[in-house]
Amino acid sequence: MDSSRRRFLQNAGIVATVGAVAPANLISAQANNTPGAQLPEAISRLKSRKNEAKPITLEERQARFERARSLMSQNRLDAIMLTGGTSLIYFTGIRWWLSERLFALIVPVKGAPFYVCPAFEEDRAREQIANAPDGKNPDIRLWQEDQDPYQRIAQGLKERGINSGTLGMEETVRFVFGDGVSKAAPGLRIVSAMPVTAGCRMIKTGHELALMKLANEVTLAAYEAAYVSTKEGMSQNDFGHLVSLAHDRQGFSGGASIQVGEYSALPHGSAKPQIIKEGTILLMDGGCKVEDYESDISRTVVLGKPADKMKQVFEIVHRAQSAALAAAKPGVQCQAVDAAARKVITDAGYGPDYKYFTHRVGHGIGMDGHEWPYLVRGDALPLEPGMCFSDEPGIYIRGEFGVRLEDDMHITENGAQLFTPQSPDLENPFAKA
């Protein structure tokens, strides 16, 4: 361990944990909650933060329905259709796995929503629908195994005066379901419901931002605890177990993809076996969910003394991340944020274009790890307060190493703010500013 890292760990009060990790078989036992297994001290010191996560309320979901109807009117949609997935959870809290059997929620711009449900699933559906908006007296259209569920949708729409018109289909609805509706109700024009679903979900409330902040803090603490618990000779899977254990200790399920050495130059890594060595780059990328809201953080670290080239590349990526953060303001186009980071990297000699910085600078994040909008060339959508993104520039040198720094940010009235502090340098990757 180099002296600068040792001084930092001593100041943080956690140096005793370094090198105190058990071998891989014990790490695996810890991950499986084997009785008597000892956690590394840095991980055992973490406290549960589960009680800080306040669930989304029924009133909040009702407000989401009202916002959806407003956007439906603005976009001239007569109704939208949702099936199992994130948007259904967002609006109702209902968790429904996808299968070949149709379970759907239809929300008309006027009038009561209705559900279409396999008859044998009625009890399970009612149990969840009871906790959704309008759940006290829900309109549920049941269909038996030998019946056509799409006729139930057509009939429900007809009863609400929607024989023709425009139905917005949530963008992840399976083709077979959309095709079935179009055949049962040929008078309908079916379009994407994304102006409604994205229009609601990409602008976060204060409560949503608080959940995301907690998720990001939990993941960053998990990374730090895993980092100070490493020792040479661990595999990337050993380190990944530590990250998962550190999330579990805080009350949330989470983890990270770990890439070591030359494999860190592959942005999404490799499944090949990798061993952590002194002086070798380690890139971690992952997160957790807190009441359905996600974190997505990357940290690049070195066990021991980093090479000068590693430090130089890290410093360029750090400046690029800061440039993206500074560029992100209300009214600025999404693509301008990518351009700001890319200019820093190109001007430093790691261009042109996508040669070394091989991906966009960021993606929207919320209930899905990747959601709208995207910080990429060609996306001219103006930023708005409440939007959330990853800020993750990188430089990837094939055959040598890669460096990526990723924190999540949210747009404020005056600019952008990170949920977590930037990593200052390779010598002290988790030092607080």
C-alpha positions in Angstrom: 0.0 0.0 0.0 1.4 3.4 -0.9 1.9 6.0 1.8 -0.7 8.5 0.5 -3.4 5.9 0.5 -2.4 4.6 3.9 -2.6 8.2 5.3 -6.1 8.7 3.8 -7.3 5.4 5.3 -5.8 6.2 8.7 -7.5 9.6 8.7 -10.8 7.9 7.8 -10.3 5.4 10.6 -10.5 2.3 8.4 -7.0 1.2 7.7 -7.3 -1.8 9.9 -9.7 -3.4 7.4 -7.3 -3.4 4.5 -5.9 -6.9 3.9 -8.2 -8.3 6.5 -10.5 -10.0 4.1 -11.0 -13.8 4.1 -10.3 -15.9 1.1 -12.8 -16.4 -1.7 -14.6 -19.4 -0.1 -15.4 -17.3 3.1 -16.5 -14.4 1.0 -18.9 -16.7 -0.8 -20.1 -18.0 2.6 -20.7 -14.5 3.7 -22.7 -13.7 0.6 -24.9 -16.8 1.4 -25.3 -15.7 5.0 -23.5 -18.8 6.3 -23.7 -18.8 10.2 -20.5 -17.7 11.8 -19.0 -16.0 8.7 -17.2 -12.8 9.6 -17.7 -9.6 7.5 -14.7 -7.4 6.8 -14.7 -4.6 9.4 -15.4 -1.8 6.9 -18.5 -3.6 5.8 -19.7 -4.7 9.3 -19.5 -1.1 10.4 -22.1 0.0 7.8 -25.6 0.6 9.3 -29.0 -0.1 7.8 -30.6 3.0 6.2 -33.8 1.1 5.3 -36.0 3.3 7.5 -35.0 6.4 5.6 -36.7 5.1 2.4 -40.3 6.4 2.5 -42.6 4.6 0.0 -44.5 6.5 -2.7 -48.0 7.2 -1.4 -51.4 6.6 -3.0 -51.9 10.4 -3.2 -48.7 10.7 -5.2 -49.8 8.0 -7.6 -53.2 9.8 -8.0 -51.3 13.0 -8.9 -49.4 11.0 -11.6 -52.8 9.9 -13.1 -53.9 13.5 -13.2 -50.6 14.6 -14.9 -50.9 11.7 -17.4 -54.4 12.9 -18.3 -53.2 16.4 -18.8 -50.4 15.1 -21.2 -52.9 12.9 -23.0 -55.1 16.0 -23.7 -52.0 18.0 -24.9 -51.0 15.1 -27.2 -54.5 14.3 -28.4 -54.6 10.8 -27.0 -58.0 9.3 -26.1 -56.5 6.6 -23.8 -53.3 4.9 -23.0 -52.6 1.2 -22.4 -50.1 -0.2 -19.9 -49.0 -3.8 -19.3 -46.6 -5.3 -16.7 -43.4 -3.2 -16.2 -42.0 0.0 -14.8 -44.7 2.4 -16.0 -47.5 0.2 -14.5 -45.6 0.3 -11.1 -45.1 4.0 -11.4 -48.8 4.8 -11.8 -50.3 2.1 -9.7 -47.8 0.2 -7.6 -48.9 -3.1 -9.3 -46.2 -5.6 -10.0 -47.1 -8.0 -12.8 -44.8 -10.3 -14.6 -45.1 -10.5 -18.3 -46.3 -13.7 -20.0 -48.3 -14.6 -23.1 -51.5 -13.9 -21.1 -52.6 -10.3 -21.3 -53.0 -8.2 -18.1 -53.5 -4.6 -19.0 -54.6 -1.2 -17.6 -56.4 1.2 -19.9 -56.5 4.8 -18.8 -58.9 7.0 -20.8 -58.4 10.8 -20.9 -62.0 11.0 -19.4 -63.8 8.5 -17.4 -62.7 5.6 -15.1 -59.7 3.4 -16.0 -60.3 -0.3 -16.4 -58.3 -3.5 -16.2 -58.3 -6.6 -18.4 -57.2 -9.7 -16.4 -57.0 -13.5 -16.8 -60.0 -14.8 -14.8 -57.9 -17.2 -12.8 -55.7 -14.3 -11.7 -58.6 -12.2 -10.3 -57.8 -12.6 -6.6 -54.1 -11.7 -7.1 -55.0 -8.8 -9.2 -57.6 -7.4 -6.8 -55.2 -7.7 -4.0 -52.8 -5.3 -5.7 -55.4 -3.1 -7.4 -56.9 -2.3 -4.0 -53.8 -0.2 -3.2 -53.8 1.6 -6.6 -55.7 4.8 -7.5 -59.4 4.1 -8.0 -58.8 0.8 -6.3 -61.9 0.7 -4.1 -64.4 0.0 -6.9 -62.2 -1.1 -9.8 -63.6 -2.0 -13.3 -62.0 -5.3 -14.0 -62.8 -7.2 -17.3 -62.0 -10.9 -16.9 -61.3 -13.3 -19.7 -61.2 -17.1 -19.6 -58.4 -19.1 -21.2 -60.4 -19.8 -24.4 -61.6 -16.2 -24.8 -60.1 -13.2 -26.6 -58.8 -10.6 -24.1 -58.6 -7.9 -26.8 -62.4 -7.9 -27.2 -62.5 -6.9 -23.5 -60.4 -3.9 -24.3 -62.4 -2.9 -27.4 -65.7 -3.2 -25.4 -64.3 -1.1 -22.5 -63.2 1.6 -24.8 -66.5 1.6 -26.7 -68.4 2.0 -23.4 -66.3 5.2 -22.8 -67.1 6.5 -26.3 -63.8 5.5 -27.8 -64.9 3.5 -30.9 -62.3 5.3 -32.9 -59.6 7.8 -32.0 -56.1 7.4 -30.7 -54.8 4.9 -28.2 -51.3 5.5 -26.8 -49.5 2.2 -26.3 -46.8 2.2 -23.5 -43.6 1.8 -25.5 -42.5 -1.5 -23.9 -45.8 -3.3 -24.6 -45.2 -6.5 -26.5 -46.0 -6.5 -30.2 -48.4 -9.4 -29.8 -50.6 -7.3 -27.4 -50.6 -4.2 -29.6 -51.4 -6.3 -32.6 -54.3 -8.0 -30.8 -55.8 -4.6 -29.9 -55.5 -3.3 -33.4 -57.4 -6.3 -34.8 -60.1 -6.2 -32.1 -60.6 -2.4 -32.5 -59.7 -1.6 -36.2 -61.1 1.9 -35.9 -58.4 2.9 -33.4 -55.1 4.6 -34.3 -52.4 3.2 -32.2 -49.4 5.3 -31.4 -46.6 5.5 -28.7 -47.7 6.6 -25.3 -44.1 7.9 -24.7 -45.2 11.6 -24.6 -47.3 10.6 -21.5 -45.1 8.0 -19.8 -41.8 9.8 -20.4 -43.5 13.1 -19.9 -44.5 12.0 -16.4 -41.6 9.9 -15.3 -38.6 12.0 -16.5 -39.5 14.9 -14.2 -38.9 13.8 -10.7 -40.6 15.2 -7.6 -38.8 16.1 -4.3 -39.7 12.7 -2.9 -38.3 10.9 -5.9 -35.1 12.9 -5.7 -34.7 12.0 -2.1 -35.1 8.3 -2.8 -32.5 8.6 -5.6 -30.1 10.5 -3.3 -30.4 7.7 -0.7 -29.7 5.0 -3.4 -26.6 6.8 -4.6 -25.3 7.4 -1.1 -25.8 3.7 -0.3 -23.9 2.6 -3.4 -21.0 4.9 -2.9 -20.6 3.8 0.7 -20.7 0.1 -0.5 -18.0 0.8 -3.0 -15.8 2.5 -0.4 -16.2 -0.3 2.1 -15.4 -2.9 -0.6 -12.4 -0.9 -1.7 -10.8 -0.7 1.7 -11.4 -4.4 2.2 -9.6 -5.6 -0.9 -6.2 -7.3 -1.1 -4.1 -8.5 -3.9 -5.1 -11.9 -5.4 -8.8 -11.4 -5.2 -10.8 -12.1 -8.3 -13.3 -9.7 -9.8 -16.1 -12.0 -8.4 -14.6 -11.8 -4.9 -14.7 -8.0 -5.1 -18.2 -8.1 -6.5 -19.3 -10.2 -3.5 -18.0 -7.5 -1.2 -19.9 -4.8 -3.0 -23.1 -6.8 -2.7 -22.5 -7.5 1.0 -22.0 -3.8 1.7 -25.3 -3.0 0.0 -27.1 -5.7 2.0 -25.6 -4.4 5.2 -27.3 -1.0 4.5 -30.6 -2.7 3.9 -30.8 -2.7 0.1 -30.0 -5.2 -2.7 -27.3 -4.0 -5.0 -24.1 -4.9 -6.7 -21.6 -4.0 -9.4 -19.9 -5.3 -12.5 -16.1 -5.4 -11.8 -13.4 -5.2 -14.5 -9.7 -5.4 -13.8 -6.6 -4.2 -15.8 -7.0 -4.4 -19.6 -10.6 -5.4 -19.3 -11.4 -2.0 -17.8 -10.9 -0.7 -21.4 -14.2 -2.5 -22.3 -17.0 -0.2 -21.1 -19.3 -3.1 -20.2 -16.4 -5.4 -19.5 -15.7 -9.1 -19.9 -16.7 -12.4 -18.3 -13.1 -13.6 -18.4 -11.5 -14.5 -15.0 -9.6 -11.5 -13.7 -7.3 -11.1 -10.7 -6.7 -7.9 -8.7 -3.0 -7.0 -8.5 -1.1 -4.1 -7.0 -0.9 -1.1 -9.4 -3.7 -2.4 -11.6 -6.8 -0.4 -12.5 -10.1 -1.7 -11.1 -13.4 -0.3 -12.6 -16.6 -0.9 -10.8 -20.0 0.0 -12.2 -23.4 -0.7 -10.6 -26.0 0.4 -8.1 -29.1 -0.4 -6.1 -32.8 0.3 -5.9 -34.5 2.2 -3.1 -38.3 2.0 -3.3 -37.9 1.3 -7.0 -35.5 4.2 -7.7 -32.0 3.4 -9.0 -28.5 4.5 -8.5 -25.8 4.1 -11.2 -22.2 4.9 -10.1 -18.8 4.0 -11.5 -15.5 4.3 -9.7 -12.0 3.7 -11.0 -9.5 2.7 -8.4 -6.0 1.2 -8.0 -4.8 -1.1 -5.3 -1.4 0.4 -4.5 0.5 3.0 -6.6 -1.0 4.0 -9.9 1.2 4.7 -12.9 1.6 8.3 -14.1 -0.4 7.6 -17.3 -3.3 6.3 -15.2 -3.3 9.5 -13.1 -3.1 11.7 -16.2 -6.1 9.9 -17.8 -8.0 10.0 -14.6 -7.5 13.8 -14.4 -8.8 14.3 -17.9 -11.9 12.2 -17.3 -12.5 14.1 -14.0 -12.3 17.4 -15.9 -14.7 16.1 -18.5 -17.2 15.0 -15.8 -17.0 18.5 -14.3 -17.5 20.1 -17.7 -20.7 18.1 -18.3 -22.0 19.0 -14.9 -21.3 22.7 -15.5 -23.0 22.6 -19.0 -26.2 21.0 -17.6 -28.7 23.8 -17.0 -32.4 24.3 -17.7 -33.0 25.2 -21.4 -29.7 23.7 -22.6 -30.1 20.9 -25.1 -29.2 17.4 -24.0 -26.6 17.1 -26.7 -24.7 20.1 -25.4 -23.8 18.3 -22.2 -22.2 15.4 -24.2 -20.4 17.9 -26.4 -18.9 19.7 -23.3 -17.4 16.5 -21.9 -16.3 15.2 -25.3 -14.4 18.5 -26.1 -12.3 18.1 -22.9 -11.3 14.6 -23.8 -10.6 15.4 -27.5 -8.6 18.5 -26.6 -6.5 16.4 -24.3 -5.5 14.1 -27.2 -8.0 11.3 -26.8 -10.1 12.0 -29.9 -11.5 12.3 -32.4 -15.1 11.8 -31.5 -15.8 8.2 -30.2 -12.2 6.8 -30.6 -11.4 6.6 -26.9 -14.6 8.1 -25.4 -16.7 5.4 -26.9 -20.2 6.1 -25.5 -22.6 9.0 -24.7 -21.9 11.0 -21.6 -25.1 10.1 -19.9 -28.5 8.6 -19.8 -31.7 9.4 -17.9 -32.2 7.5 -14.7 -35.1 7.0 -12.3 -37.1 3.8 -11.8 -35.2 2.3 -14.7 -31.4 2.4 -14.8 -31.6 3.8 -18.4 -34.5 5.9 -19.3 -35.3 9.1 -21.1 -33.9 11.5 -22.0 -30.3 10.8 -23.2 -27.2 13.1 -23.1 -26.0 12.3 -26.6 -25.4 14.1 -29.9 -28.7 14.5 -31.8 -30.9 14.8 -28.7 -32.1 18.4 -28.9 -34.5 18.1 -26.0 -34.1 21.1 -23.6 -33.2 20.1 -20.0 -35.8 20.8 -17.3 -35.6 21.0 -13.5 -36.3 17.5 -12.1 -34.6 15.6 -14.8 -32.0 13.1 -13.7 -29.0 11.7 -15.5 -25.8 9.8 -15.2 -22.7 11.9 -15.8 -20.1 9.3 -17.0 -17.3 10.2 -19.3 -14.6 7.7 -19.9 -11.4 7.0 -21.8 -10.7 3.5 -22.9 -7.3 2.5 -24.1 -7.5 -1.1 -25.6 -4.9 -3.5 -24.3 -4.0 -1.2 -21.4 -6.8 0.2 -19.1 -9.9 2.3 -19.0 -11.0 5.1 -16.7 -14.7 6.0 -16.2 -16.2 8.3 -13.5 -19.9 8.2 -13.1 -22.2 10.0 -10.7 -25.9 10.7 -11.0 -27.1 14.3 -11.2 -30.4 16.1 -11.2 -31.2 19.4 -13.0 -32.1 22.3 -10.7 -33.5 25.7 -11.4 -30.0 27.1 -11.6 -27.9 24.2 -13.0 -27.1 20.6 -12.1 -26.2 18.9 -8.8 -24.6 15.5 -8.2 -26.2 13.2 -5.7 -22.7 12.1 -4.6 -19.3 13.8 -4.5 -16.9 13.3 -7.4 -14.0 11.0 -6.9 -11.1 13.4 -6.5 -8.1 11.3 -7.8 -6.7 7.8 -8.1 -4.6 8.2 -4.9 -7.7 8.9 -2.7 -10.7 7.8 -4.7 -13.2 8.2 -1.9 -11.8 11.3 -0.1 -14.4 13.9 0.7 -13.8 17.4 -0.7 
